[in-house]
Amino acid sequence: MKKITITMLLTAIGIFFSCGSDDDNMPLEMTATCTDGVLNGDEEGVDCGGTACSPCTTGLSIPDTYSFERSNETSISFSGQTTRILMAEELIAKMLDPTTSLLDLENRFFHEEGRADFDDAELSASDKNIGSKVAASFDFFTGNATGSALTRADFNEWFQIQVEEVFPAWNMVAAPGQPGQIADGTATRYVDGNGLEMNQLVTKSLIGALMGDQIMNNYLSAAFLDANRDGNDNGTLVADRNYTDMEHDWDEAYGYAHGTAADLTNPLPTIGMDDSFLSKYIGRVQDDAMDFGSIDEEIFFAYRAGRTAIVNLDYEERDRQAAILRDLISEVIAIRAVFYLQQTKVAITAPTPDFGAAFHDFSEGYGFIYSLQFTRNSAMEAPTPYFSRTETLDFIGQLLSDGPNGVWDITPETLDAVSEAIATRFDFTVEEAGNNTN
């Protein structure tokens, strides 16, 4: 991934231009035409913003890019999300530096403003941090401090294993029950005694516990957004800012998905290449277009459509687009969980088993399975994940219980059983999720 500085990204956020009205809170114009017929209850004559008419909106003109203005200036801001993604990038990079201490990792996770926790001085100067937003959504964790604490303790445990078990064995050869290094093609993987890569557990678990939870269960929460409905109805702007609270909340949801894109108004040309987190894996699922269509375009369209609905005070449409986003992002997490379990099976059933590849793939799958507890099932009236924390930990326990040495002993049958259990709650098959090559 190319090196991106916080200055480059935060500067880019300020150069948006808009297809919307210059007048405060004025609805966008109606337009035509949708020629693809009636889909999802939508009627002929509705413009879909240059995309296919699924999903389409009912009577809103959707800009082709994520560009919204008020009084000829951008009304978009998500710098905090960009900052946290960059902080997370440095955190996971330090997990592959055996000179890093446990305190170094903990301080990067729970950074304090002005403390020299990061190599990037601008990140060190920031008042943002990662840990306070992990397992911290309005819908899932209001009144659930225990759940937040358990999640953060999991990350601390992974940091501790990396520093106290993996780093001391950095130059040793991994073996069952023995941490160390193992070849994976031209790459070298560093694993604990169970064959787990802690840096991969942290990376993929952040996709659910930080990016996914904040998007699906916080900033797209109807209850969270509606706390600021009166202000949005009245066009009340945040002090010294060019946006309403509700507009800003929606933008922050966008930022956790696309806050490091090369073109912040249109992430599609570089989707999968801009960071190591949710954006990357939206791109990976999109690579399997035969099975999963244009999922990147659908996500991007729903973000633009929901923001347009907020400008037009159309909260029913806003909530419809939020539900679409929750379903699609949940699906991305589940697809990649199954994909990596199936890739693990490929590696261990090869004529000559490739344990380096298996450990790497399984560790990625572990993080995505862990992330399932932060998904959101929009078919349920109350805020509900597709899988509870208990269920996700049961899956992980099942996968690591085929023998005393974790992934060294894992069987194809167990990998298939957990893959099927995940896929059955979604509208895809194990075969569809598993046949991607990326």
LONU-260935 format. One record per residue (C-alpha): residue number from 1; x, y negated, z. Coordinates in steps of 0.1 Angstrom, whole numbers, plus 5000, padded with zeros to 4 digits. Example, Ala and Ser with C-alpha at 12.3 -4.5 7.8 and 13.67 -1.06 7.14 Angstrom:
2
1,5123,5045,5078
2,5137,5011,5071
//
This chain:
438
1,5000,5000,5000
2,5013,4966,4991
3,5023,4944,5021
4,4997,4918,5029
5,5002,4890,5054
6,4975,4875,5076
7,4982,4841,5060
8,4976,4854,5025
9,4942,4870,5035
10,4929,4842,5057
11,4938,4816,5030
12,4919,4837,5004
13,4888,4838,5026
14,4885,4800,5022
15,4884,4799,4984
16,4850,4816,4978
17,4827,4800,4952
18,4789,4807,4950
19,4761,4816,4928
20,4736,4802,4953
21,4721,4768,4959
22,4741,4738,4972
23,4712,4728,4995
24,4712,4741,5031
25,4692,4773,5035
26,4674,4769,5002
27,4662,4803,4986
28,4680,4815,4955
29,4660,4814,4923
30,4639,4843,4910
31,4652,4859,4878
32,4646,4887,4854
33,4650,4915,4842
34,4655,4950,4854
35,4650,4974,4825
36,4658,5006,4843
37,4622,5011,4855
38,4607,5014,4890
39,4632,5028,4916
40,4629,5028,4953
41,4596,5010,4951
42,4609,4982,4931
43,4591,4967,4901
44,4600,4959,4865
45,4612,4924,4861
46,4636,4923,4890
47,4673,4914,4883
48,4698,4937,4900
49,4728,4914,4899
50,4744,4931,4870
51,4743,4966,4884
52,4719,4995,4878
53,4686,4990,4895
54,4692,5015,4923
55,4691,5001,4949
56,4673,4970,4936
57,4657,4942,4955
58,4622,4928,4952
59,4624,4893,4936
60,4658,4881,4948
61,4686,4869,4925
62,4717,4886,4937
63,4751,4871,4929
64,4776,4893,4910
65,4802,4886,4937
66,4802,4881,4975
67,4801,4843,4971
68,4778,4821,4990
69,4780,4783,4994
70,4763,4755,5013
71,4769,4719,5002
72,4795,4730,4977
73,4816,4748,5003
74,4818,4785,5012
75,4795,4796,5039
76,4814,4829,5044
77,4838,4837,5072
78,4852,4871,5085
79,4888,4862,5095
80,4885,4881,5128
81,4878,4914,5109
82,4907,4909,5086
83,4929,4902,5116
84,4919,4934,5134
85,4924,4955,5102
86,4960,4942,5100
87,4965,4948,5137
88,4954,4984,5132
89,4978,4988,5102
90,5007,4978,5124
91,4996,5000,5152
92,4995,5031,5131
93,5028,5022,5115
94,5044,5021,5149
95,5031,5055,5157
96,5057,5068,5131
97,5086,5049,5148
98,5101,5072,5175
99,5116,5042,5193
100,5081,5029,5201
101,5070,5031,5238
102,5036,5039,5251
103,5034,5004,5264
104,5041,4991,5229
105,5011,5011,5215
106,4988,5001,5244
107,4997,4964,5240
108,4990,4966,5203
109,4956,4982,5210
110,4946,4957,5238
111,4966,4927,5226
112,4964,4894,5246
113,4966,4861,5228
114,5002,4848,5225
115,5018,4880,5237
116,5045,4892,5213
117,5029,4925,5206
118,5032,4925,5168
119,5060,4921,5143
120,5037,4896,5125
121,5039,4865,5147
122,5005,4853,5134
123,4989,4885,5148
124,5007,4880,5181
125,4993,4845,5182
126,4957,4857,5176
127,4931,4859,5203
128,4917,4891,5187
129,4924,4927,5195
130,4914,4962,5185
131,4905,4978,5218
132,4877,4955,5228
133,4858,4962,5197
134,4862,5000,5198
135,4830,5017,5208
136,4815,4983,5215
137,4784,4980,5193
138,4752,4963,5204
139,4730,4993,5196
140,4751,5022,5209
141,4771,5007,5238
142,4751,4980,5254
143,4746,4994,5289
144,4768,5024,5280
145,4802,5014,5295
146,4809,5050,5302
147,4808,5058,5265
148,4831,5030,5256
149,4855,5040,5283
150,4856,5076,5272
151,4863,5066,5236
152,4891,5042,5245
153,4906,5069,5268
154,4907,5093,5238
155,4929,5068,5219
156,4951,5063,5249
157,4955,5101,5252
158,4966,5103,5215
159,4991,5075,5221
160,5004,5093,5251
161,5008,5127,5232
162,5027,5109,5204
163,5051,5092,5227
164,5056,5119,5253
165,5054,5151,5232
166,5059,5143,5195
167,5086,5116,5197
168,5110,5137,5219
169,5107,5165,5193
170,5111,5142,5163
171,5141,5161,5149
172,5130,5196,5159
173,5112,5220,5136
174,5076,5225,5145
175,5064,5259,5155
176,5033,5274,5172
177,5032,5256,5205
178,5062,5235,5197
179,5059,5199,5186
180,5082,5187,5158
181,5084,5181,5121
182,5072,5201,5092
183,5074,5196,5054
184,5044,5187,5033
185,5057,5186,4998
186,5081,5157,4997
187,5066,5142,5029
188,5075,5151,5065
189,5047,5154,5090
190,5052,5151,5128
191,5028,5172,5149
192,5022,5183,5184
193,5022,5219,5195
194,4987,5225,5180
195,4997,5211,5146
196,4979,5178,5150
197,4993,5145,5136
198,4984,5119,5162
199,4988,5090,5138
200,4962,5105,5115
201,4938,5111,5144
202,4940,5074,5154
203,4937,5061,5118
204,4906,5081,5109
205,4890,5078,5143
206,4893,5040,5140
207,4872,5042,5108
208,4843,5053,5130
209,4850,5039,5164
210,4859,5004,5151
211,4849,4997,5115
212,4819,5020,5113
213,4805,5013,5147
214,4808,4975,5143
215,4793,4975,5109
216,4764,5000,5113
217,4755,4995,5150
218,4765,4960,5157
219,4765,4935,5128
220,4738,4953,5108
221,4716,4959,5139
222,4682,4943,5135
223,4681,4935,5172
224,4715,4919,5171
225,4707,4899,5140
226,4673,4888,5152
227,4688,4873,5183
228,4696,4844,5159
229,4665,4845,5138
230,4652,4811,5149
231,4685,4794,5141
232,4685,4810,5107
233,4649,4800,5100
234,4658,4764,5109
235,4691,4763,5091
236,4710,4757,5123
237,4747,4759,5117
238,4773,4772,5141
239,4791,4742,5156
240,4818,4729,5132
241,4811,4757,5108
242,4792,4760,5075
243,4771,4790,5083
244,4743,4801,5105
245,4749,4828,5132
246,4730,4854,5112
247,4749,4847,5080
248,4782,4850,5099
249,4771,4883,5115
250,4764,4898,5081
251,4797,4885,5068
252,4815,4901,5097
253,4800,4935,5087
254,4813,4929,5052
255,4848,4920,5066
256,4852,4954,5083
257,4847,4971,5049
258,4864,4947,5026
259,4884,4921,5047
260,4917,4930,5031
261,4906,4933,4994
262,4929,4916,4968
263,4898,4897,4957
264,4876,4891,4987
265,4847,4882,4965
266,4849,4915,4946
267,4866,4944,4962
268,4858,4969,4934
269,4889,4966,4912
270,4912,4976,4940
271,4888,4997,4961
272,4909,5024,4979
273,4941,5005,4977
274,4937,4976,5001
275,4940,4991,5035
276,4942,5025,5053
277,4907,5025,5067
278,4871,5024,5055
279,4878,5006,5022
280,4903,5033,5013
281,4879,5061,5018
282,4850,5044,5001
283,4874,5045,4971
284,4883,5081,4977
285,4846,5092,4976
286,4841,5070,4946
287,4869,5090,4929
288,4845,5119,4929
289,4819,5100,4907
290,4806,5133,4893
291,4792,5142,4927
292,4787,5108,4944
293,4780,5084,4916
294,4790,5047,4921
295,4790,5047,4958
296,4814,5017,4959
297,4791,4997,4937
298,4761,5006,4958
299,4778,4995,4990
300,4790,4963,4974
301,4755,4956,4960
302,4738,4962,4994
303,4762,4937,5011
304,4754,4910,4985
305,4717,4918,4985
306,4714,4917,5023
307,4733,4884,5025
308,4710,4869,4998
309,4680,4881,5018
310,4693,4862,5049
311,4697,4830,5028
312,4661,4835,5016
313,4648,4843,5051
314,4636,4877,5038
315,4643,4898,5069
316,4624,4929,5056
317,4647,4930,5026
318,4677,4923,5049
319,4668,4953,5070
320,4663,4975,5039
321,4698,4967,5027
322,4712,4973,5062
323,4696,5008,5062
324,4711,5015,5028
325,4746,5004,5040
326,4743,5026,5072
327,4733,5056,5051
328,4761,5051,5026
329,4788,5044,5051
330,4777,5074,5072
331,4778,5095,5042
332,4814,5084,5033
333,4825,5095,5068
334,4808,5129,5066
335,4820,5136,5030
336,4856,5130,5040
337,4852,5152,5072
338,4841,5181,5050
339,4866,5174,5023
340,4895,5176,5047
341,4883,5208,5063
342,4880,5223,5029
343,4915,5211,5019
344,4928,5227,5051
345,4912,5260,5039
346,4929,5257,5005
347,4963,5252,5022
348,4960,5281,5047
349,4946,5306,5021
350,4973,5299,4994
351,4994,5329,4985
352,5021,5312,5006
353,5003,5293,5033
354,5013,5256,5033
355,5011,5246,5070
356,5025,5211,5065
357,4996,5203,5041
358,4971,5221,5064
359,4982,5201,5095
360,4980,5168,5076
361,4946,5175,5061
362,4931,5189,5093
363,4943,5159,5113
364,4926,5136,5089
365,4894,5158,5091
366,4896,5157,5129
367,4895,5119,5128
368,4865,5118,5105
369,4847,5144,5126
370,4854,5123,5156
371,4839,5093,5137
372,4806,5111,5131
373,4794,5100,5166
374,4794,5064,5153
375,4774,5070,5122
376,4738,5059,5120
377,4707,5079,5109
378,4684,5053,5095
379,4655,5078,5093
380,4653,5077,5131
381,4633,5050,5147
382,4657,5045,5177
383,4694,5039,5171
384,4707,5074,5166
385,4740,5088,5152
386,4739,5118,5129
387,4759,5137,5155
388,4763,5129,5192
389,4797,5126,5210
390,4790,5161,5225
391,4784,5176,5191
392,4815,5161,5175
393,4837,5173,5204
394,4821,5207,5202
395,4830,5209,5165
396,4866,5199,5173
397,4867,5225,5201
398,4854,5252,5178
399,4880,5244,5152
400,4909,5246,5176
401,4897,5277,5194
402,4906,5304,5169
403,4938,5311,5187
404,4961,5297,5214
405,4980,5274,5190
406,4953,5253,5174
407,4956,5247,5137
408,4983,5273,5134
409,4956,5299,5141
410,4926,5283,5123
411,4905,5306,5101
412,4887,5299,5068
413,4855,5311,5084
414,4856,5285,5111
415,4864,5257,5086
416,4834,5268,5065
417,4811,5270,5095
418,4818,5235,5107
419,4817,5222,5071
420,4782,5236,5066
421,4770,5223,5099
422,4780,5187,5089
423,4768,5189,5053
424,4734,5202,5062
425,4725,5169,5079
426,4733,5149,5047
427,4722,5150,5011
428,4754,5167,4998
429,4768,5202,4998
430,4801,5216,5010
431,4811,5223,4974
432,4804,5187,4963
433,4824,5172,4992
434,4853,5197,4988
435,4860,5195,4951
436,4876,5161,4950
437,4914,5161,4945
438,4922,5129,4964
//
